[in-house]
Amino acid sequence: MFKVYFKQALKLLKQNKFISVITIVGTALAIMMVMVIIVTDQIKNNNLAPEVNRDKSWYVKYYQLEQREGTSTKSSYLNYFMYKDYLSEVKSYDIATVFVPPEPDELYIVRAKDNDKRFYEPIVCCDANFWKVMSYSFIEGRPFTQVEFDDGIHNVILSEKLAKKLFGNESAINKTVYIFKQAYEVIGVVENVSRAFEFTSGEVLMPFTATPDYESWPYHIIYLLEDNKMAAELDKEVRAAEQRFNAVDDEWDITFRGPYNHRTQMSAVWANVDPNPFMDLMRRILIIAILLIIPAINLSSFSISRVKRRMEEIGIRKAFGAKNRVILNQILYENLITSLLGGIIGLVLSYITVIWLKDWLLNAGAGDTLPLSAFVMPSIFLYVFIVCVLLNLLSAIVPAYKAARMNIVSSLNRNE
């Protein structure tokens, strides 16, 4: 039966070419707008190399101090002593990493030993566990070890792009570069990482113990949990760390913002305000609903037009015993074929839009390339299908219901 419906849908598309083109284009544009939001969200939140453990990561990156006797408050990123004296005592995790993420506006001079060219690059300063939480692809060399981190050895890892700028086609391994006016030995080269990846897109990766004044860096902590059920215990330990601070400080009470899962921490943009993931979710749902409902109202007029052209056919089918349910299902199924065609076009257009506007949507640089895995995800195709079904129902359910309920005589006489 569905095979017959499919052939019927294709025939109808050929018979009413103008309406078919308008319907498909309208569907494609509606789905494109929705899918741009979904694809961008998936790139920011799904597990993608090198940030392959987003679903297991719990973040603490801000703190706030409130004066006990007064109204003053202070808030900022974590500093090294807050981690070392308090949060390092947290134990309810599988792996923890402390690092300084790259900042697009914080660039540092990098130059080769025998080259006067200077490049301004973002830097990731991290501990040895960073390599266990993130998954970089090494072109050559290796990451630094725990021993090298503890000893503050001046080792660095470069991106492929920066290694070529500094050394051309020569191997960068064992070469010397100068950062912070100090000499560092290159021990590894990794594949380039797009700036769409907030925590891993630095062109230089180095142990923070090998940097001058590392106690003053603004730090992030990621606690990796193999079982997210441990999150409640992790939160309890972070609250206990707050109590230890408050017990020894006579003037200030501290609040550590977190631990937050990956999606929640993405919306934690202020150190003095807790994020509201529920409101963020409601906002996304509202935007998607508007982007679906408004086009659906417009597309429903085309659905009505197509149904009117088939009133005699529907009347004859009902005269031969076709039930209302069968008529309703046929019209919805045929309209779904159109929605799926528009969905495929819309998905392709959404990819083009995301790549074209990646600087605005993802904070990615003009020369950045996004990995193929960022686009070819099973969840993306599932969302496309769901959006197509919703748009189909919103735009066709009323015309289909009216056609199914119409009297046989009225259908044959083409009476509305």
Backbone torsions as a table, in degrees:
resi	resn	phi	psi	omega
1	MET	NA	-44.5	-179.3
2	PHE	-66.4	-29.3	175.8
3	LYS	-64.1	-40.7	177.3
4	VAL	-64.0	-44.2	178.2
5	TYR	-59.1	-40.3	-178.4
6	PHE	-63.8	-46.4	178.8
7	LYS	-62.9	-39.3	179.0
8	GLN	-63.1	-41.5	-179.7
9	ALA	-63.5	-42.6	178.6
10	LEU	-64.4	-38.6	179.5
11	LYS	-65.9	-40.7	178.8
12	LEU	-64.5	-36.8	178.0
13	LEU	-62.3	-38.7	-179.9
14	LYS	-72.6	-34.6	-177.2
15	GLN	-71.2	-36.2	-176.8
16	ASN	-118.1	70.1	-170.8
17	LYS	-62.9	-43.3	-177.7
18	PHE	-62.9	-51.3	179.4
19	ILE	-61.6	-38.8	-179.5
20	SER	-63.1	-45.0	179.8
21	VAL	-63.2	-46.2	179.7
22	ILE	-61.1	-42.7	-178.9
23	THR	-64.6	-45.7	-178.7
24	ILE	-66.1	-43.7	179.4
25	VAL	-64.5	-43.8	177.9
26	GLY	-61.4	-42.1	177.1
27	THR	-63.7	-44.3	-178.1
28	ALA	-61.4	-43.3	-179.1
29	LEU	-66.8	-39.8	178.0
30	ALA	-63.6	-45.8	-179.3
31	ILE	-68.9	-35.3	177.3
32	MET	-58.0	-46.6	-177.9
33	MET	-63.6	-41.1	178.5
34	VAL	-67.7	-42.5	-176.0
35	MET	-71.0	-27.5	174.0
36	VAL	-59.9	-43.2	177.5
37	ILE	-63.8	-45.5	-176.3
38	ILE	-69.0	-45.4	-179.1
39	VAL	-62.5	-43.5	178.1
40	THR	-60.9	-43.0	179.0
41	ASP	-63.4	-40.9	-179.8
42	GLN	-65.7	-40.8	179.0
43	ILE	-63.5	-36.4	-178.4
44	LYS	-77.3	-23.5	-170.4
45	ASN	-122.2	-21.1	179.4
46	ASN	-77.2	162.3	176.2
47	ASN	-71.5	112.2	178.3
48	LEU	-136.4	135.6	-179.5
49	ALA	-63.5	136.4	7.0
50	PRO	-88.0	-3.9	-179.4
51	GLU	-90.0	74.1	-170.0
52	VAL	-90.7	-3.0	-176.5
53	ASN	-120.1	30.7	-178.0
54	ARG	-60.0	-36.2	-177.2
55	ASP	-72.4	-12.7	-179.8
56	LYS	-111.9	1.3	-172.2
57	SER	-94.8	139.2	176.8
58	TRP	-128.6	129.2	-165.6
59	TYR	-113.6	142.2	166.1
60	VAL	-130.8	119.8	-178.4
61	LYS	-136.6	-14.4	-179.2
62	TYR	-123.0	159.0	169.3
63	TYR	-140.8	160.9	174.8
64	GLN	-136.8	136.4	176.0
65	LEU	-109.9	133.3	176.3
66	GLU	-120.5	130.2	-179.3
67	GLN	-71.8	132.0	-177.4
68	ARG	-69.6	-43.1	-179.3
69	GLU	-114.6	78.4	-178.0
70	GLY	153.9	-173.2	-176.9
71	THR	-117.1	5.7	-176.5
72	SER	-73.4	144.6	173.9
73	THR	-135.4	152.8	174.6
74	LYS	-134.2	142.4	177.6
75	SER	-149.2	144.9	-178.7
76	SER	-171.1	-175.4	170.7
77	TYR	-69.5	160.0	176.1
78	LEU	-60.9	145.1	169.5
79	ASN	-106.4	170.9	-172.6
80	TYR	-62.1	-38.9	-175.3
81	PHE	-70.9	-32.9	175.8
82	MET	-64.6	-38.4	175.4
83	TYR	-67.9	-51.7	-172.8
84	LYS	-64.3	-43.9	-173.3
85	ASP	-83.7	-23.4	-173.1
86	TYR	-128.5	-57.8	-173.3
87	LEU	-76.1	-18.6	176.6
88	SER	-68.9	-15.6	179.6
89	GLU	-84.5	-6.8	175.6
90	VAL	-67.8	135.5	-174.4
91	LYS	-123.6	-9.1	-173.6
92	SER	-84.9	67.4	178.5
93	TYR	-158.3	167.0	176.9
94	ASP	-93.3	-44.9	175.9
95	ILE	-141.1	142.2	174.2
96	ALA	-128.6	140.4	176.3
97	THR	-130.7	140.9	178.0
98	VAL	-115.1	129.4	-174.7
99	PHE	-156.3	164.4	174.3
100	VAL	-112.4	111.4	-177.1
101	PRO	-71.1	159.8	177.9
102	PRO	-70.3	142.3	176.5
103	GLU	-116.2	124.0	-178.6
104	PRO	-55.8	-30.0	-178.1
105	ASP	-94.0	-2.8	178.9
106	GLU	-111.7	92.1	-177.5
107	LEU	-111.1	145.7	-175.4
108	TYR	-124.6	146.1	-178.2
109	ILE	-71.6	129.1	175.9
110	VAL	-127.8	131.0	175.7
111	ARG	-144.4	156.1	177.3
112	ALA	-82.6	161.1	-176.3
113	LYS	-60.1	-45.3	-174.7
114	ASP	-107.4	32.6	-177.3
115	ASN	-141.1	128.5	-179.0
116	ASP	-82.2	-7.3	179.4
117	LYS	-68.2	133.7	179.2
118	ARG	-116.1	137.3	179.8
119	PHE	-123.7	140.0	179.0
120	TYR	-99.7	114.9	-169.9
121	GLU	-132.6	149.4	171.6
122	PRO	-76.3	146.9	-174.0
123	ILE	-126.5	141.2	169.6
124	VAL	-105.9	121.2	174.2
125	CYS	-107.0	125.2	-170.3
126	CYS	-147.7	173.6	174.1
127	ASP	-97.9	-178.7	-175.3
128	ALA	-71.4	-25.3	179.1
129	ASN	-72.0	-13.6	178.4
130	PHE	-56.1	-35.4	-178.5
131	TRP	-72.5	-18.8	177.6
132	LYS	-85.4	-25.3	-179.5
133	VAL	-89.2	-39.6	178.9
134	MET	-101.2	155.4	-176.3
135	SER	-124.8	89.1	176.9
136	TYR	-85.9	152.3	174.3
137	SER	-99.9	112.9	-178.4
138	PHE	-84.4	125.2	174.5
139	ILE	-79.1	-39.1	173.8
140	GLU	-155.6	158.8	177.5
141	GLY	80.4	-153.4	-170.6
142	ARG	-155.0	167.5	171.9
143	PRO	-80.9	166.4	175.4
144	PHE	-77.2	155.6	-174.9
145	THR	-95.9	173.2	177.4
146	GLN	-64.3	-39.3	179.2
147	VAL	-63.2	-44.2	179.0
148	GLU	-64.3	-36.6	176.9
149	PHE	-65.7	-47.5	-178.8
150	ASP	-60.6	-36.2	-178.2
151	ASP	-86.0	-4.5	179.5
152	GLY	66.3	33.2	-179.4
153	ILE	-64.8	138.9	-176.8
154	HIS	-82.1	73.4	175.9
155	ASN	-112.7	147.0	177.0
156	VAL	-138.8	157.6	172.6
157	ILE	-118.4	134.1	-178.5
158	LEU	-109.0	154.8	169.4
159	SER	-75.2	158.3	179.3
160	GLU	-59.4	-39.2	-179.0
161	LYS	-63.0	-46.5	-179.2
162	LEU	-70.0	-37.3	178.8
163	ALA	-60.2	-39.4	179.1
164	LYS	-70.6	-35.8	178.1
165	LYS	-65.8	-35.7	-177.1
166	LEU	-83.5	-39.5	-170.0
167	PHE	-125.6	5.8	179.7
168	GLY	65.2	-135.3	-179.6
169	ASN	-88.0	0.3	178.2
170	GLU	-74.7	154.8	174.5
171	SER	-66.9	136.7	179.9
172	ALA	-86.8	-12.5	-175.0
173	ILE	-62.5	134.2	179.6
174	ASN	70.9	4.9	174.6
175	LYS	-80.1	163.2	-178.3
176	THR	-108.7	133.9	172.9
177	VAL	-124.5	157.1	180.0
178	TYR	-114.0	124.7	176.9
179	ILE	-136.4	140.6	-175.3
180	PHE	55.5	27.8	-178.4
181	LYS	63.4	22.2	177.4
182	GLN	-123.2	154.4	-177.5
183	ALA	-87.3	137.2	177.5
184	TYR	-134.0	143.6	178.6
185	GLU	-95.5	132.1	178.3
186	VAL	-78.8	121.9	179.7
187	ILE	-114.8	-5.1	-179.5
188	GLY	-162.5	155.3	175.0
189	VAL	-132.1	128.8	-177.3
190	VAL	-115.1	160.1	175.8
191	GLU	-63.2	150.6	-179.1
192	ASN	-61.9	143.9	178.4
193	VAL	-120.2	129.1	-179.8
194	SER	-64.6	148.7	176.6
195	ARG	-68.9	-4.7	172.5
196	ALA	-65.0	-19.1	178.7
197	PHE	-94.6	107.6	-168.0
198	GLU	-62.8	-36.0	-170.1
199	PHE	-101.6	-9.9	-169.2
200	THR	-127.3	7.7	-169.9
201	SER	-92.2	14.8	177.8
202	GLY	-67.9	148.4	177.3
203	GLU	-83.2	-15.6	176.9
204	VAL	-130.3	134.7	174.4
205	LEU	-123.1	131.1	-174.0
206	MET	-150.4	155.4	176.0
207	PRO	-69.3	132.2	-176.7
208	PHE	-68.1	-20.0	177.1
209	THR	-70.5	-12.0	178.9
210	ALA	-97.8	9.6	179.9
211	THR	-106.4	149.2	177.0
212	PRO	-69.7	139.9	177.3
213	ASP	55.8	44.6	-176.2
214	TYR	-66.5	-16.8	177.7
215	GLU	-66.3	-18.4	-175.4
216	SER	-95.4	-1.1	-179.2
217	TRP	-68.5	151.0	171.7
218	PRO	-85.3	116.0	-170.3
219	TYR	-101.9	154.6	167.3
220	HIS	-118.2	150.9	172.5
221	ILE	-123.2	133.7	170.9
222	ILE	-115.4	123.5	172.2
223	TYR	-101.1	120.0	-179.2
224	LEU	-94.7	123.7	-179.1
225	LEU	-116.4	118.6	175.6
226	GLU	-67.6	-28.7	175.6
227	ASP	-123.3	113.4	-176.5
228	ASN	-67.8	-7.0	174.5
229	LYS	-67.7	-17.6	177.6
230	MET	-75.8	-5.8	-175.1
231	ALA	-61.1	-36.0	-179.8
232	ALA	-64.7	-41.2	178.4
233	GLU	-68.3	-38.2	176.6
234	LEU	-61.6	-44.2	178.4
235	ASP	-61.2	-39.6	179.5
236	LYS	-61.9	-39.7	179.8
237	GLU	-70.5	-35.8	176.7
238	VAL	-66.1	-38.9	176.5
239	ARG	-65.5	-35.2	176.8
240	ALA	-65.8	-34.8	176.7
241	ALA	-64.3	-37.5	175.6
242	GLU	-60.6	-43.6	-178.8
243	GLN	-64.4	-36.3	178.0
244	ARG	-65.1	-40.1	177.3
245	PHE	-64.2	-48.1	-176.7
246	ASN	-63.6	-27.8	-178.2
247	ALA	-71.9	-25.5	-176.1
248	VAL	-107.3	-13.0	179.4
249	ASP	-99.0	127.7	-174.8
250	ASP	-85.2	-14.9	-171.6
251	GLU	-113.8	-33.0	-169.6
252	TRP	-121.2	147.5	167.2
253	ASP	-108.1	138.6	-175.5
254	ILE	-109.5	147.4	171.2
255	THR	-129.2	120.0	173.1
256	PHE	-87.1	126.1	179.8
257	ARG	-79.4	105.5	-178.3
258	GLY	127.2	-173.3	5.8
259	PRO	-74.9	136.1	178.3
260	TYR	-111.6	146.7	171.8
261	ASN	-73.0	177.2	-170.9
262	HIS	-62.6	-46.6	-177.6
263	ARG	-63.8	-40.7	-178.7
264	THR	-66.9	-42.9	-178.3
265	GLN	-67.2	-23.4	176.6
266	MET	-63.2	-29.7	179.7
267	SER	-95.7	1.4	177.5
268	ALA	-87.2	83.2	-174.1
269	VAL	-100.7	-9.3	179.7
270	TRP	-122.5	135.1	-177.8
271	ALA	-73.2	-20.3	-175.6
272	ASN	-103.4	9.0	-178.6
273	VAL	-136.7	131.9	173.6
274	ASP	-73.2	138.7	177.6
275	PRO	-68.1	157.7	178.3
276	ASN	-120.1	87.5	-175.6
277	PRO	-62.9	-30.6	179.7
278	PHE	-65.2	-44.5	179.4
279	MET	-66.1	-36.6	176.5
280	ASP	-62.5	-41.5	178.1
281	LEU	-64.5	-45.9	179.5
282	MET	-61.7	-36.5	179.1
283	ARG	-65.1	-43.1	178.9
284	ARG	-65.0	-42.0	179.6
285	ILE	-63.2	-41.6	-179.9
286	LEU	-63.1	-44.0	-179.7
287	ILE	-62.9	-45.4	-179.9
288	ILE	-64.6	-39.8	179.0
289	ALA	-61.7	-42.8	179.0
290	ILE	-64.2	-42.0	-179.1
291	LEU	-67.9	-19.3	177.1
292	LEU	-94.1	-43.0	-173.2
293	ILE	-68.6	-45.3	-177.7
294	ILE	-61.7	-49.2	175.8
295	PRO	-63.6	-33.8	-179.4
296	ALA	-63.1	-38.1	178.0
297	ILE	-62.9	-42.1	178.9
298	ASN	-67.8	-41.5	-177.8
299	LEU	-70.4	-26.2	-178.9
300	SER	-62.4	-30.6	178.5
301	SER	-65.0	-35.7	176.5
302	PHE	-70.4	-35.5	176.9
303	SER	-63.9	-41.2	177.7
304	ILE	-62.0	-42.0	-179.9
305	SER	-61.0	-43.8	-179.7
306	ARG	-67.2	-37.5	179.4
307	VAL	-65.7	-40.1	179.8
308	LYS	-59.5	-36.8	-179.7
309	ARG	-67.3	-17.5	-174.6
310	ARG	-112.0	15.4	-175.6
311	MET	-61.3	-40.1	179.0
312	GLU	-64.7	-42.8	178.4
313	GLU	-60.0	-43.0	-179.7
314	ILE	-65.2	-40.2	178.7
315	GLY	-62.7	-42.4	178.8
316	ILE	-63.9	-43.5	-179.8
317	ARG	-62.0	-41.7	179.2
318	LYS	-67.7	-33.9	178.3
319	ALA	-64.9	-30.2	178.3
320	PHE	-90.9	13.3	170.6
321	GLY	102.3	5.8	178.8
322	ALA	-65.7	132.0	-178.6
323	LYS	-82.3	158.6	179.5
324	ASN	-56.2	-39.7	-178.9
325	ARG	-61.2	-39.8	-179.5
326	VAL	-66.6	-43.5	178.2
327	ILE	-61.1	-46.6	-179.7
328	LEU	-59.4	-47.8	-178.4
329	ASN	-63.4	-38.9	-178.7
330	GLN	-63.8	-46.9	-178.3
331	ILE	-64.7	-41.9	178.4
332	LEU	-65.4	-40.3	-179.7
333	TYR	-66.4	-44.0	179.2
334	GLU	-63.6	-38.7	178.3
335	ASN	-69.4	-30.3	177.9
336	LEU	-64.9	-34.2	177.1
337	ILE	-59.3	-44.9	177.5
338	THR	-62.7	-41.6	-179.9
339	SER	-63.9	-38.9	179.9
340	LEU	-68.4	-38.6	175.6
341	LEU	-61.8	-45.3	176.2
342	GLY	-64.3	-34.3	179.4
343	GLY	-64.4	-41.1	178.2
344	ILE	-63.4	-46.3	178.2
345	ILE	-63.6	-41.7	-179.7
346	GLY	-63.3	-38.6	178.8
347	LEU	-64.4	-44.9	178.2
348	VAL	-60.8	-43.9	178.3
349	LEU	-63.9	-35.0	179.1
350	SER	-66.9	-39.2	176.0
351	TYR	-61.8	-44.8	179.2
352	ILE	-60.4	-42.1	-179.1
353	THR	-66.2	-43.4	179.8
354	VAL	-62.9	-43.1	179.2
355	ILE	-66.4	-42.1	-178.6
356	TRP	-66.0	-40.2	-176.0
357	LEU	-107.3	26.8	-175.3
358	LYS	-62.5	-29.3	178.3
359	ASP	-64.5	-39.6	-179.2
360	TRP	-80.3	-42.1	-175.1
361	LEU	-79.9	-34.3	-171.1
362	LEU	-124.2	2.6	-174.9
363	ASN	59.4	25.8	178.8
364	ALA	-86.8	147.7	-179.5
365	GLY	-73.0	161.9	-178.3
366	ALA	-60.8	-34.2	-178.3
367	GLY	-91.4	1.1	-178.9
368	ASP	-72.7	145.7	171.5
369	THR	-117.0	134.8	178.7
370	LEU	-89.9	140.1	-179.2
371	PRO	-64.7	149.6	179.6
372	LEU	-58.4	-33.8	-179.5
373	SER	-63.6	-18.5	177.6
374	ALA	-71.1	-20.2	-177.8
375	PHE	-108.9	-37.6	-177.3
376	VAL	-91.5	83.0	179.4
377	MET	-127.1	135.6	178.5
378	PRO	-54.5	-36.5	-178.4
379	SER	-63.5	-33.9	179.8
380	ILE	-62.6	-47.1	-178.1
381	PHE	-67.2	-34.0	175.6
382	LEU	-64.3	-42.9	178.6
383	TYR	-63.3	-39.2	177.9
384	VAL	-58.6	-45.9	-179.0
385	PHE	-63.6	-43.5	-179.8
386	ILE	-62.0	-44.0	179.8
387	VAL	-63.9	-40.1	177.7
388	CYS	-61.8	-43.1	179.7
389	VAL	-64.1	-44.6	-180.0
390	LEU	-63.0	-45.2	179.9
391	LEU	-64.7	-37.2	177.3
392	ASN	-62.0	-47.0	-179.4
393	LEU	-64.8	-43.4	-177.8
394	LEU	-65.2	-36.8	-174.8
395	SER	-90.7	-21.7	-171.5
396	ALA	-117.8	-12.4	-172.9
397	ILE	-65.3	-40.4	-178.8
398	VAL	-68.2	-50.6	176.7
399	PRO	-60.3	-39.3	-179.4
400	ALA	-66.6	-40.7	-179.8
401	TYR	-65.2	-43.2	178.9
402	LYS	-62.9	-41.0	179.9
403	ALA	-65.7	-40.1	-178.5
404	ALA	-68.0	-31.6	-176.5
405	ARG	-89.7	-6.5	-174.3
406	MET	-69.0	142.5	177.6
407	ASN	-63.5	145.2	-176.8
408	ILE	-60.5	-45.7	-178.5
409	VAL	-62.7	-43.3	179.8
410	SER	-63.0	-38.0	179.4
411	SER	-65.1	-45.8	-178.6
412	LEU	-65.7	-31.6	-179.8
413	ASN	-91.4	3.1	179.2
414	ARG	57.2	39.2	175.8
415	ASN	-91.2	137.6	-179.6
416	GLU	-76.3	NA	NA
